[in-house]
Amino acid sequence: MNKPWSDEEQSRLQEGVRLFIGESRHLLESFQSLPWTKVSDHVGTRTWGQCRMKWFVSVLFAFWYVFKRSFNSLLEVINC
């Protein structure tokens, strides 16, 4: 079992993704083609697979959070 990600590791993951995301023209293409081994080297304490999984889970959670807030706001407007 993997140990939880520290705040420092998460920060380095975000930095690493930002460093290498510009290598592609499209957002979806960027996520799929990120050089995860380079991101992992930047993090320093995690494998490329751990970095990739952590990033995708974080992105999915962010989308879910935004969708949930938008949906709840829409329901409030409808119910007024």
Contacts in CASP RR format, 6 or more apart in sequence:
PFRMAT RR
TARGET T0000
AUTHOR 0000-0000-0000
METHOD contacts of the structure
MODEL  1
MNKPWSDEEQSRLQEGVRLFIGESRHLLESFQSLPWTKVSDHVGTRTWGQ
CRMKWFVSVLFAFWYVFKRSFNSLLEVINC
2 50 0 8 1.000
5 13 0 8 1.000
5 46 0 8 1.000
5 54 0 8 1.000
9 43 0 8 1.000
9 45 0 8 1.000
9 46 0 8 1.000
10 54 0 8 1.000
12 42 0 8 1.000
12 43 0 8 1.000
12 44 0 8 1.000
13 39 0 8 1.000
13 42 0 8 1.000
13 43 0 8 1.000
13 46 0 8 1.000
13 51 0 8 1.000
13 54 0 8 1.000
13 55 0 8 1.000
15 42 0 8 1.000
16 38 0 8 1.000
16 39 0 8 1.000
16 42 0 8 1.000
16 43 0 8 1.000
17 34 0 8 1.000
17 39 0 8 1.000
17 55 0 8 1.000
19 38 0 8 1.000
19 39 0 8 1.000
19 42 0 8 1.000
20 34 0 8 1.000
20 35 0 8 1.000
20 38 0 8 1.000
20 39 0 8 1.000
21 30 0 8 1.000
21 31 0 8 1.000
21 34 0 8 1.000
22 30 0 8 1.000
23 30 0 8 1.000
23 33 0 8 1.000
23 34 0 8 1.000
23 35 0 8 1.000
24 30 0 8 1.000
24 33 0 8 1.000
31 55 0 8 1.000
31 56 0 8 1.000
31 59 0 8 1.000
34 52 0 8 1.000
34 55 0 8 1.000
36 48 0 8 1.000
36 49 0 8 1.000
36 51 0 8 1.000
36 52 0 8 1.000
37 48 0 8 1.000
39 48 0 8 1.000
39 51 0 8 1.000
39 52 0 8 1.000
39 55 0 8 1.000
40 46 0 8 1.000
40 47 0 8 1.000
40 48 0 8 1.000
40 49 0 8 1.000
40 50 0 8 1.000
40 51 0 8 1.000
43 51 0 8 1.000
46 54 0 8 1.000
END
